[in-house]
Amino acid sequence: MKKVLVINASARRQHSHSRKLTEVFTGEWIRLHSDPEIRHRELGDANVPHISEAWILANGKPETSRTDEDHEVLATSDTYIAELKNADLIVLGTPMYNWSIPSTLKAYIDQILRLNETFKIDPGNRQQPYTGLLENKTMLLLVARGSQGYETGEPNSHLNFQTTYLRTVLNMMGIHNIHVVDVSGTSLDKGALEKTIEQAHRQVKAVIEMVK
């Protein structure tokens, strides 16, 4: 059975459309599996530490050369990365903030994008120097946006620093099997939004049928 990691990045606990999508996923996954293994990681209202000079210095050392202090400063990063490595299916629910992602999610990405842990570099390969180390993972991005038209070919695609950035980061870490479901237009007409939400919920369930 697939091991699932569900990550929430919305600052809202109430009335969060991205959290509602992860709830729909979790409920449907539990309905379809008798003994599901689901781990949750909260980022939205969590104290996700920013990387520091001490973090950078510790991360740059070979593991055998790290001091107790180095291991302590990297402990949160190690925990996050271990969760990702252990998961077969990763579900990330995140809103679009200022055309990008929440700052806590960015801090999380800084913690997990680590040389020789989630990716490696081949300096001799100028065309494709990065190789991801998180293999055989499936990613479900459940995103919410205040407006609409952010996908490729749509009017606001040039403002999408949310899923375009997340895809880049995930690809660099070796995650290429990515499914995106969005609730777009959360600040627009209520009737149109309800139809968008219903469609997104159906899409979440359809993705589950593909990956279960």
Residue pairs with C-beta under 8 A, 6 or more apart in sequence:
1 33
1 35
1 36
1 37
2 37
2 88
2 89
2 211
2 212
3 37
3 39
3 86
3 87
3 88
3 89
4 29
4 36
4 37
4 38
4 39
4 87
4 88
4 89
4 90
4 91
5 38
5 39
5 40
5 41
5 83
5 84
5 86
5 87
5 89
5 90
5 91
6 22
6 25
6 26
6 38
6 39
6 40
6 41
6 91
6 93
7 40
7 41
7 43
7 90
7 91
7 92
7 93
7 108
8 16
8 18
8 19
8 22
8 40
8 41
8 42
8 43
8 44
8 93
8 94
9 18
9 43
9 44
9 92
9 93
9 94
9 95
9 101
9 102
9 104
9 105
9 108
10 16
10 18
10 19
10 44
10 93
10 94
10 95
10 102
10 144
11 44
11 45
11 95
11 102
11 104
12 19
12 44
12 95
13 19
13 44
13 45
16 44
16 93
16 95
16 144
17 95
17 144
17 183
17 186
17 197
18 93
18 94
18 95
18 142
18 143
18 144
18 183
19 44
19 93
20 183
20 197
21 93
21 142
21 144
21 181
21 183
21 200
21 201
21 204
22 91
22 93
22 142
24 201
24 204
24 205
25 91
25 140
25 142
25 204
25 208
26 38
28 204
28 205
28 208
29 36
29 38
29 208
29 212
30 36
30 38
32 208
32 212
33 212
39 83
39 86
39 87
41 80
41 83
43 102
43 104
43 105
43 108
44 102
44 104
46 104
48 76
48 104
48 107
48 108
48 111
49 76
49 107
49 111
50 107
50 110
51 107
51 110
51 111
52 73
54 69
54 70
54 73
55 73
55 74
55 77
57 70
58 66
58 69
58 70
58 71
58 73
58 74
59 74
59 77
59 114
59 115
61 70
66 74
71 78
76 111
77 111
77 112
77 114
77 117
80 108
80 111
80 112
81 111
81 112
81 114
81 117
81 118
84 90
84 112
84 118
84 134
84 137
84 173
85 134
87 137
88 136
88 137
88 138
89 137
89 138
89 139
89 140
89 211
90 137
90 138
90 139
90 140
90 175
91 139
91 140
91 142
92 139
92 140
92 141
92 142
92 166
93 142
93 143
93 144
94 101
94 102
94 105
94 141
94 142
94 143
94 144
94 162
94 166
95 102
95 143
95 144
95 145
96 143
96 144
96 145
96 146
96 150
96 162
97 103
99 159
99 160
99 161
99 162
100 106
100 161
100 162
100 165
101 161
101 162
101 165
101 166
109 169
112 118
112 173
113 119
113 169
113 172
113 173
115 121
116 133
117 133
118 132
118 133
118 134
118 173
118 174
119 130
119 131
119 132
119 133
119 172
119 173
119 174
120 130
120 131
120 133
121 129
121 130
121 131
122 129
122 131
123 129
130 172
131 174
132 171
132 172
132 173
132 174
132 175
133 173
133 174
134 173
134 174
134 175
135 174
137 174
137 175
137 177
138 175
138 177
138 178
138 179
138 211
139 170
139 175
139 177
139 178
139 179
140 178
140 179
140 181
140 204
140 207
140 211
141 163
141 166
141 178
141 179
141 180
141 181
142 181
142 182
142 200
142 204
143 162
143 163
143 180
143 181
143 182
143 183
144 182
144 183
144 184
144 186
145 162
145 182
145 183
145 184
145 185
145 186
146 185
146 186
146 187
146 188
147 156
147 184
147 185
147 187
147 188
148 154
148 156
148 184
148 185
148 188
149 155
149 156
149 157
149 184
150 156
150 157
150 159
150 160
150 162
150 163
150 182
150 184
151 157
151 160
163 180
163 182
167 178
170 176
170 178
179 207
179 210
179 211
181 200
181 203
181 204
181 207
182 200
183 193
183 196
183 197
183 200
184 196
185 192
185 193
185 196
186 193
